[in-house]
Amino acid sequence: MIKQPAYGTRNVNDAYYKFEARMIEKMNAVMGDIELTKAEEKTLIWLAGWEESTVDHLVSVIEKVARKRAEDLV
């Protein structure tokens, strides 16, 4: 699970922090509470600062992979 850095620990404004929180929520919703390495979490936090469509595409790919793997198990 991705944990957003605490407010005030970086040089970002309120709007960015709120946007990033929303993108992290989207990613966490699809990933659940899988354990991430610090490097993986750092990369996903970085990605959360990109355009919303970029995060949406990543979430879509993760969902497709999960569905495919579930189908392959049956």
C-alpha positions as a Python dict, from the first residue, in 0.01 Angstrom:
ca = {
    (1, 'M'): (0, 0, 0),
    (2, 'I'): (121, 348, -86),
    (3, 'K'): (151, 593, 202),
    (4, 'Q'): (155, 958, 101),
    (5, 'P'): (441, 1157, 252),
    (6, 'A'): (326, 1376, 540),
    (7, 'Y'): (208, 1723, 452),
    (8, 'G'): (484, 1978, 491),
    (9, 'T'): (770, 1732, 437),
    (10, 'R'): (811, 1844, 76),
    (11, 'N'): (791, 2172, -111),
    (12, 'V'): (443, 2124, -261),
    (13, 'N'): (129, 2335, -236),
    (14, 'D'): (-213, 2231, -103),
    (15, 'A'): (-359, 2166, -448),
    (16, 'Y'): (-74, 1933, -543),
    (17, 'Y'): (-97, 1747, -212),
    (18, 'K'): (-473, 1695, -254),
    (19, 'F'): (-432, 1582, -615),
    (20, 'E'): (-154, 1342, -518),
    (21, 'A'): (-370, 1202, -238),
    (22, 'R'): (-650, 1132, -487),
    (23, 'M'): (-413, 957, -728),
    (24, 'I'): (-266, 748, -445),
    (25, 'E'): (-620, 651, -340),
    (26, 'K'): (-688, 530, -697),
    (27, 'M'): (-375, 318, -701),
    (28, 'N'): (-434, 178, -352),
    (29, 'A'): (-791, 85, -445),
    (30, 'V'): (-667, -148, -719),
    (31, 'M'): (-357, -279, -540),
    (32, 'G'): (-508, -345, -199),
    (33, 'D'): (-262, -394, 85),
    (34, 'I'): (17, -560, -106),
    (35, 'E'): (354, -497, 49),
    (36, 'L'): (575, -262, -151),
    (37, 'T'): (944, -201, -125),
    (38, 'K'): (1050, 154, -41),
    (39, 'A'): (1172, 193, -400),
    (40, 'E'): (839, 74, -543),
    (41, 'E'): (646, 306, -314),
    (42, 'K'): (871, 599, -402),
    (43, 'T'): (818, 537, -774),
    (44, 'L'): (440, 516, -735),
    (45, 'I'): (435, 838, -530),
    (46, 'W'): (632, 1003, -809),
    (47, 'L'): (385, 866, -1063),
    (48, 'A'): (93, 1005, -857),
    (49, 'G'): (215, 1354, -950),
    (50, 'W'): (162, 1294, -1321),
    (51, 'E'): (-157, 1359, -1516),
    (52, 'E'): (-466, 1183, -1391),
    (53, 'S'): (-499, 998, -1723),
    (54, 'T'): (-153, 846, -1669),
    (55, 'V'): (-256, 710, -1331),
    (56, 'D'): (-586, 587, -1479),
    (57, 'H'): (-399, 398, -1751),
    (58, 'L'): (-168, 235, -1498),
    (59, 'V'): (-465, 132, -1283),
    (60, 'S'): (-638, -11, -1591),
    (61, 'V'): (-332, -219, -1682),
    (62, 'I'): (-303, -354, -1326),
    (63, 'E'): (-671, -452, -1332),
    (64, 'K'): (-630, -628, -1670),
    (65, 'V'): (-330, -824, -1548),
    (66, 'A'): (-515, -928, -1231),
    (67, 'R'): (-819, -1043, -1433),
    (68, 'K'): (-600, -1238, -1676),
    (69, 'R'): (-410, -1411, -1396),
    (70, 'A'): (-737, -1500, -1222),
    (71, 'E'): (-874, -1648, -1547),
    (72, 'D'): (-555, -1848, -1598),
    (73, 'L'): (-594, -2007, -1255),
    (74, 'V'): (-936, -2147, -1342),
}
